[in-house]
Structure formats: structure tokens, C-alpha cells
């Protein structure tokens, strides 16, 4: 919505979402969608300031788990 020119509607939705995330006590959000990642990670803080949670793309999470040796590549690849 932010990039489609619906700034006001996007800001209202962002406010509702952040309020809900805070009420639920979310500290981290993991997304598989690059567009959602950008919106949550960059657009929300730009418009609302500190949103109170961290945002990660699933590839960041998998990479971190591989580096920490908490999972193995064959587990990720399903084989």
C-alpha cells in the first residue's frame, strides 16, 4: 500500500498492526515475503518510529541457524 500510493491507508493499517503485535507481546517477526519484510522492517519504523519488535526474513533465520550449527543443510533441503 505504501508503494502503491495509498499512504494514509497504509499508515492506518501499520498503526493497527503494530498495536496488535504489541498487545500480543511479539518481540520478533519472521517473514517469508520480501515485500512484507521491507514493509515491516523499513516502512513501519520510518512512519511510526520504534515499533518495538525485530523483523527477520526466513533466509536470515536459516543462515543464522546454520552458522550456529543448530541445523544442517540437509535438514533444510529436506534430505
N, C-alpha and C positions, 0 to 999 in steps of 0.2 A: 504494500500500500504506500509505503514511503516513496519508493521509486516510481510509482505509477501516478503520482501527483495528488494522492489523497492524504495529504499531510495531517489535516485535522482529524480525520477518522483514524488514521494510523496512530496518532498521539493518544487519542481516547482509548483505543484498544491496548496500546502499550501500558497506559495507566492501570487499566483493569487487570491486565495480565500480571504486572508487577505486584499489584495489591494481592492478587490471588496467590502468587508464588511466595510472597512474604507471609501471608496467613497460614500457608501450608508448611512453612519453615524450610523451603528449598534453599540450599546453600550452593548447589551445583546443578547445572542443566547440561545434559549431553544431547546433541542433535546429530541426525544423520544427513540433514539437508543443509547444503551450503548457503542457501538463501536465508533460511531460519537462523543459521549460525551468525551470519553477518548482521541480521536484524537484531538479534538478542545481544550479541557481543559489542556491536558498534553503534547501531542506530538508537537503541534504547538508552544507553548511557549518554549519548550525545544530546538526546531530547530531554531525558529525565534526571540526568546526573547519576549518582551512585545508586544502582538498582539493588544492591545487597546480595547478589549471587554471582557465581562464576559461570562462564559458558565455555563448553568444550565441544569440539567436533569429534565424532566417534574415532576418526583416524588418529587424533591426538591421544585419545584414551588407549587405543590399541598399541600405539607406538610406545607409550609410557609403560604399559604392562609388559611388553616385550623387553624393553630396556631393563626393567626391574626383575626380569625373569619370572614373572608371576604367571605367564602363559608362554607357550611355544608356538612358533609359526605354523606348525602342522595342526595345532588346535584351532587356530584362527581360520586356516584354509579348509578345515573340515576333513582333514585326512590323516 
